[in-house]
Amino acid sequence: MTAYYITKVDPQLKVAVIKEIGANKTDIAGATPLIVKCSSARPTDNRLNIHTSSAVAPTDNLLQGVYFARKERQSTNPHQSIVVNDTATMRVLGTLADGTIGMKKTDWAYMPKNTAYLKVNPGTPAELKLVTPEEYEKMKNVKATSISIDKTEITNAEVGQQIQLNATILPDN
């Protein structure tokens, strides 16, 4: 199994950057929200060793989580966490429109227990593709292949007059 967390969100490129959990991938701090990729279809082959004290959670993890979610509070159980889903600022792991896996907006009223979610700024796209840091660097360093302007000729312009020109840059990222 491989465990990932999210380190960055780029709303312009519509991506969330994922990072693999540290050197010993089987040691993960308890209560660390993660995205887990199973290596086998057999459940007994997919194991994580979750520690409550010896492993250290990554400090750059942007994922948050819901654990022990309950609708009613019981004074005997301090581990209660109900998180109302804010569709403007929360994304969860799911299948995107193009069939890939990513973080997406849901219409759930509450986040289900044992769910990792990503807090985003209002206005962030509804879907964010998951990319590695290497893929992200390639995406953000894309050079323009063409630039076109909507006007090829301006006539009857006066000195000091401002004219709006609209440019189209390809690719759009």
C-alpha positions as CSV (number, residue, x, y, z in Angstrom):
1,M,0.0,0.0,0.0
2,T,1.1,3.5,-0.6
3,A,-0.1,6.5,1.5
4,Y,-0.2,10.0,0.2
5,Y,-1.2,13.4,1.5
6,I,-1.8,16.8,-0.2
7,T,0.9,19.5,0.0
8,K,-0.5,22.2,-2.3
9,V,-3.6,23.3,-4.2
10,D,-3.3,25.3,-7.5
11,P,-6.8,26.5,-8.4
12,Q,-5.6,28.0,-11.7
13,L,-4.2,24.6,-12.9
14,K,-7.0,22.8,-11.2
15,V,-4.7,20.4,-9.4
16,A,-3.8,19.2,-5.9
17,V,-0.2,18.1,-5.4
18,I,0.2,14.8,-3.6
19,K,3.3,13.5,-1.8
20,E,4.1,10.0,-0.7
21,I,4.4,9.4,3.0
22,G,8.1,9.3,4.2
23,A,10.9,6.8,4.2
24,N,9.3,4.0,6.2
25,K,5.9,4.0,4.4
26,T,4.4,1.5,6.8
27,D,4.8,3.8,9.9
28,I,2.1,6.5,9.9
29,A,1.1,8.7,12.9
30,G,-2.3,8.0,14.2
31,A,-5.1,10.5,13.2
32,T,-3.2,11.5,10.0
33,P,-5.6,12.2,7.2
34,L,-4.3,10.3,4.1
35,I,-5.1,9.0,0.7
36,V,-4.3,5.3,0.6
37,K,-3.6,3.4,-2.7
38,C,-4.0,-0.3,-2.2
39,S,-1.4,-2.5,-3.9
40,S,-3.5,-5.6,-4.0
41,A,-7.1,-6.7,-4.4
42,R,-6.6,-9.0,-1.4
43,P,-7.3,-7.1,1.9
44,T,-4.8,-9.2,3.8
45,D,-2.0,-7.8,1.5
46,N,-2.9,-4.2,2.3
47,R,-1.6,-3.2,5.7
48,L,-0.7,0.0,7.5
49,N,1.0,0.1,10.8
50,I,-0.7,3.1,12.6
51,H,1.1,4.5,15.6
52,T,-0.2,6.9,18.2
53,S,3.1,8.1,19.5
54,S,6.2,6.9,17.7
55,A,5.5,8.1,14.1
56,V,5.4,11.8,13.2
57,A,2.7,13.3,11.0
58,P,3.8,15.3,8.1
59,T,3.7,19.1,8.9
60,D,2.8,20.1,5.3
61,N,-0.3,17.9,5.1
62,L,-3.3,20.0,3.9
63,L,-5.8,17.1,4.4
64,Q,-8.1,17.2,7.4
65,G,-10.2,14.4,8.7
66,V,-13.4,13.3,10.4
67,Y,-13.0,10.5,13.0
68,F,-15.6,8.9,15.3
69,A,-18.4,11.0,13.7
70,R,-21.7,10.9,15.6
71,K,-24.8,13.0,15.4
72,E,-25.5,13.0,19.1
73,R,-22.9,13.8,21.8
74,Q,-22.2,11.4,24.6
75,S,-20.3,12.8,27.5
76,T,-18.5,9.4,28.0
77,N,-16.9,9.6,24.5
78,P,-14.6,12.5,24.0
79,H,-13.8,11.5,20.4
80,Q,-16.7,13.1,18.7
81,S,-16.3,15.1,15.6
82,I,-19.1,16.2,13.3
83,V,-18.1,18.3,10.3
84,V,-20.7,20.0,8.2
85,N,-19.8,19.9,4.6
86,D,-19.2,23.4,3.1
87,T,-19.4,22.8,-0.7
88,A,-17.6,26.1,-1.3
89,T,-14.5,25.1,0.7
90,M,-14.3,21.3,1.0
91,R,-13.3,18.6,-1.4
92,V,-13.1,14.8,-1.0
93,L,-11.5,12.0,-2.9
94,G,-13.5,10.7,-5.8
95,T,-13.7,10.0,-9.5
96,L,-13.5,13.2,-11.6
97,A,-15.6,13.8,-14.8
98,D,-12.7,12.6,-16.9
99,G,-12.5,9.3,-15.1
100,T,-9.3,10.1,-13.1
101,I,-9.1,10.2,-9.3
102,G,-9.0,13.5,-7.6
103,M,-10.5,15.8,-5.0
104,K,-14.1,16.9,-5.8
105,K,-17.0,18.8,-4.4
106,T,-19.8,16.7,-2.9
107,D,-23.4,17.5,-1.9
108,W,-23.2,15.6,1.4
109,A,-24.7,17.4,4.4
110,Y,-21.9,16.0,6.7
111,M,-18.5,14.4,6.1
112,P,-18.8,10.7,6.9
113,K,-16.6,9.3,9.7
114,N,-13.1,8.2,8.7
115,T,-13.1,10.6,5.8
116,A,-10.2,12.8,4.8
117,Y,-11.1,16.1,3.2
118,L,-9.3,19.1,1.7
119,K,-10.1,22.6,2.8
120,V,-9.9,25.1,-0.2
121,N,-10.6,28.7,-0.7
122,P,-14.0,29.8,-2.0
123,G,-13.9,29.9,-5.8
124,T,-11.6,26.9,-6.1
125,P,-12.7,24.6,-9.0
126,A,-15.2,21.8,-8.1
127,E,-12.6,19.2,-9.3
128,L,-8.9,19.1,-8.6
129,K,-6.7,16.5,-10.4
130,L,-4.1,14.8,-8.2
131,V,-0.6,15.2,-9.5
132,T,2.9,14.5,-8.2
133,P,5.4,17.3,-7.5
134,E,7.2,16.4,-10.7
135,E,4.1,16.5,-12.8
136,Y,3.1,19.9,-11.1
137,E,6.5,21.4,-12.0
138,K,6.1,20.4,-15.6
139,M,2.5,21.8,-15.7
140,K,3.5,25.2,-14.3
141,N,6.5,25.6,-16.6
142,V,4.6,25.2,-19.8
143,K,5.6,27.7,-22.5
144,A,3.1,29.4,-24.7
145,T,2.9,27.8,-28.2
146,S,0.8,30.7,-29.6
147,I,-0.6,34.1,-28.7
148,S,-3.3,35.7,-30.8
149,I,-5.0,39.1,-30.4
150,D,-8.7,39.7,-31.3
151,K,-7.9,42.8,-33.4
152,T,-5.5,42.8,-36.3
153,E,-6.2,46.4,-37.3
154,I,-7.2,49.6,-35.5
155,T,-8.6,52.5,-37.5
156,N,-9.7,56.0,-36.5
157,A,-7.8,56.0,-33.2
158,E,-7.0,59.3,-31.6
159,V,-3.9,60.2,-29.6
160,G,-4.3,59.1,-26.0
161,Q,-7.3,56.9,-26.7
162,Q,-7.4,53.6,-24.9
163,I,-8.3,50.5,-26.9
164,Q,-9.1,47.1,-25.4
165,L,-7.2,44.2,-26.9
166,N,-7.9,40.6,-25.8
167,A,-5.2,38.0,-26.1
168,T,-5.6,34.3,-26.3
169,I,-2.7,32.2,-25.1
170,L,-2.3,28.5,-25.9
171,P,-2.0,26.3,-24.1
172,D,-4.3,28.0,-21.5
173,N,-2.1,27.0,-18.6
